[in-house]
Amino acid sequence: MLLPFIYREGILAALVANALYLISIAAYFYITFLGYQGPLSCVVGANVFLPFHCLFIVALPFVDKAERFLFPVVLGVFVCTIATLMRVNLCVLVMNFYFG
């Protein structure tokens, strides 16, 4: 649905495509971070407790300083910002890599 729009040349298409990649990368690392937090991550949003969510959380005792899983988000922000300023559309690069 968005592919015809973001698979174009131009700053607006690059901005939207790179923002989508940044959101997906940040969500992946944030969910990974929450998975290593253990039962404390059962509180979601505005103090809404979801008990079925807590059944699937496994805290690994040997994982120390799980907040390090969030460090790649900073790198992702930097890369997406530089790519957008240089008008590099990451969607076009990925599509050409896989299907080109």
Secondary structure in CASP SS format (residue, H / E / C, confidence):
PFRMAT SS
TARGET T0000
AUTHOR 0000-0000-0000
METHOD secondary structure of the structure
MODEL  1
M C 1.00
L C 1.00
L H 1.00
P H 1.00
F H 1.00
I H 1.00
Y C 1.00
R C 1.00
E C 1.00
G C 1.00
I H 1.00
L H 1.00
A H 1.00
A H 1.00
L H 1.00
V H 1.00
A H 1.00
N H 1.00
A H 1.00
L H 1.00
Y H 1.00
L H 1.00
I H 1.00
S H 1.00
I H 1.00
A H 1.00
A H 1.00
Y H 1.00
F H 1.00
Y H 1.00
I H 1.00
T H 1.00
F H 1.00
L H 1.00
G H 1.00
Y C 1.00
Q C 1.00
G H 1.00
P H 1.00
L H 1.00
S H 1.00
C H 1.00
V E 1.00
V E 1.00
G C 1.00
A C 1.00
N C 1.00
V E 1.00
F E 1.00
L C 1.00
P H 1.00
F H 1.00
H H 1.00
C H 1.00
L C 1.00
F C 1.00
I C 1.00
V C 1.00
A C 1.00
L C 1.00
P C 1.00
F C 1.00
V C 1.00
D C 1.00
K C 1.00
A H 1.00
E H 1.00
R H 1.00
F H 1.00
L H 1.00
F H 1.00
P H 1.00
V H 1.00
V H 1.00
L H 1.00
G H 1.00
V H 1.00
F H 1.00
V H 1.00
C H 1.00
T H 1.00
I H 1.00
A H 1.00
T H 1.00
L H 1.00
M C 1.00
R C 1.00
V C 1.00
N C 1.00
L H 1.00
C H 1.00
V H 1.00
L H 1.00
V H 1.00
M H 1.00
N H 1.00
F H 1.00
Y H 1.00
F H 1.00
G C 1.00
END
